[in-house]
Amino acid sequence: MQKTWKFKLGIVLLIVCVIAFLSIPAVPFLALENSTKITLSTVFFVIGEISFWVGGILLGKELFTKYKSYMNPKNWFKPKSGDLDNKSI
């Protein structure tokens, strides 16, 4: 399966989203003025949100929904559908 430029750009935007959101907690520890820290945190948040939604749109509804369900904590400890069939009792 050959990946189109839209798919690759969508993956890159989701990676940018993760980096932007992970950098927000580091901002208070920087040696900057408080107003600059607030502005920088806001910029990281906006970049993260925009890149998340644009990347999701480029990747498509099915792939976006699939990975969104992986991030839901309710689904983290549920057994996979095939796991129950393979276990011997």
C-alpha positions as a Markdown table, in Angstrom:
| # | Residue | x | y | z |
|---|---|---|---|---|
| 1 | Met | 0.0 | 0.0 | 0.0 |
| 2 | Gln | 1.5 | 3.3 | -1.1 |
| 3 | Lys | 1.1 | 6.1 | 1.3 |
| 4 | Thr | -0.1 | 9.5 | -0.1 |
| 5 | Trp | 1.2 | 12.8 | 1.0 |
| 6 | Lys | -2.0 | 13.5 | 2.9 |
| 7 | Phe | -1.4 | 10.4 | 5.0 |
| 8 | Lys | 2.2 | 11.3 | 5.7 |
| 9 | Leu | 1.3 | 14.9 | 6.6 |
| 10 | Gly | -1.4 | 13.6 | 8.9 |
| 11 | Ile | 1.0 | 11.4 | 10.8 |
| 12 | Val | 3.5 | 14.3 | 11.1 |
| 13 | Leu | 0.8 | 16.6 | 12.4 |
| 14 | Leu | -0.2 | 14.1 | 15.0 |
| 15 | Ile | 3.5 | 13.8 | 16.1 |
| 16 | Val | 3.6 | 17.6 | 16.3 |
| 17 | Cys | 0.5 | 17.5 | 18.4 |
| 18 | Val | 2.1 | 15.1 | 20.9 |
| 19 | Ile | 5.3 | 17.2 | 21.1 |
| 20 | Ala | 3.3 | 20.4 | 21.7 |
| 21 | Phe | 1.2 | 18.9 | 24.5 |
| 22 | Leu | 4.2 | 17.3 | 26.2 |
| 23 | Ser | 6.1 | 20.5 | 26.1 |
| 24 | Ile | 3.4 | 22.5 | 28.1 |
| 25 | Pro | 4.4 | 21.1 | 31.5 |
| 26 | Ala | 8.0 | 22.1 | 30.9 |
| 27 | Val | 7.2 | 25.8 | 30.4 |
| 28 | Pro | 6.9 | 26.8 | 34.1 |
| 29 | Phe | 10.5 | 25.7 | 34.6 |
| 30 | Leu | 12.0 | 28.0 | 32.0 |
| 31 | Ala | 13.8 | 31.1 | 33.0 |
| 32 | Leu | 11.3 | 33.5 | 31.5 |
| 33 | Glu | 8.8 | 36.2 | 32.7 |
| 34 | Asn | 5.4 | 35.0 | 33.8 |
| 35 | Ser | 3.6 | 36.7 | 30.9 |
| 36 | Thr | 6.0 | 35.0 | 28.4 |
| 37 | Lys | 5.3 | 31.6 | 30.1 |
| 38 | Ile | 1.6 | 32.1 | 29.8 |
| 39 | Thr | 1.9 | 33.1 | 26.2 |
| 40 | Leu | 4.2 | 30.2 | 25.3 |
| 41 | Ser | 1.9 | 27.7 | 27.0 |
| 42 | Thr | -1.1 | 29.1 | 25.1 |
| 43 | Val | 0.8 | 28.9 | 21.8 |
| 44 | Phe | 1.8 | 25.2 | 22.5 |
| 45 | Phe | -1.8 | 24.4 | 23.3 |
| 46 | Val | -3.3 | 26.0 | 20.2 |
| 47 | Ile | -0.6 | 24.4 | 18.0 |
| 48 | Gly | -1.4 | 21.0 | 19.6 |
| 49 | Glu | -5.1 | 21.3 | 19.1 |
| 50 | Ile | -4.9 | 22.6 | 15.5 |
| 51 | Ser | -2.4 | 20.0 | 14.5 |
| 52 | Phe | -4.5 | 17.2 | 16.2 |
| 53 | Trp | -7.7 | 18.1 | 14.3 |
| 54 | Val | -6.1 | 18.8 | 10.9 |
| 55 | Gly | -4.0 | 15.6 | 11.2 |
| 56 | Gly | -7.2 | 13.7 | 12.1 |
| 57 | Ile | -9.0 | 15.1 | 9.1 |
| 58 | Leu | -6.2 | 14.2 | 6.7 |
| 59 | Leu | -5.9 | 10.7 | 8.1 |
| 60 | Gly | -9.6 | 10.0 | 7.8 |
| 61 | Lys | -12.4 | 9.2 | 10.1 |
| 62 | Glu | -11.8 | 5.5 | 10.5 |
| 63 | Leu | -8.1 | 5.8 | 11.4 |
| 64 | Phe | -8.7 | 8.8 | 13.6 |
| 65 | Thr | -11.5 | 7.0 | 15.5 |
| 66 | Lys | -9.3 | 3.8 | 15.9 |
| 67 | Tyr | -6.4 | 5.7 | 17.5 |
| 68 | Lys | -8.8 | 7.8 | 19.6 |
| 69 | Ser | -10.2 | 4.7 | 21.1 |
| 70 | Tyr | -6.7 | 3.5 | 22.0 |
| 71 | Met | -6.2 | 6.7 | 24.1 |
| 72 | Asn | -9.4 | 6.2 | 26.1 |
| 73 | Pro | -8.5 | 4.9 | 29.5 |
| 74 | Lys | -11.7 | 2.8 | 29.7 |
| 75 | Asn | -10.2 | 0.5 | 26.9 |
| 76 | Trp | -6.8 | 0.1 | 28.4 |
| 77 | Phe | -7.5 | -3.0 | 30.5 |
| 78 | Lys | -10.2 | -4.6 | 28.5 |
| 79 | Pro | -9.3 | -8.0 | 27.0 |
| 80 | Lys | -9.1 | -8.0 | 23.2 |
| 81 | Ser | -12.0 | -9.7 | 21.4 |
| 82 | Gly | -9.7 | -12.6 | 20.3 |
| 83 | Asp | -8.0 | -13.1 | 23.7 |
| 84 | Leu | -11.0 | -14.9 | 25.3 |
| 85 | Asp | -11.2 | -17.4 | 22.4 |
| 86 | Asn | -7.6 | -18.5 | 22.7 |
| 87 | Lys | -7.4 | -19.2 | 26.4 |
| 88 | Ser | -7.8 | -22.7 | 27.6 |
| 89 | Ile | -9.8 | -23.2 | 30.8 |
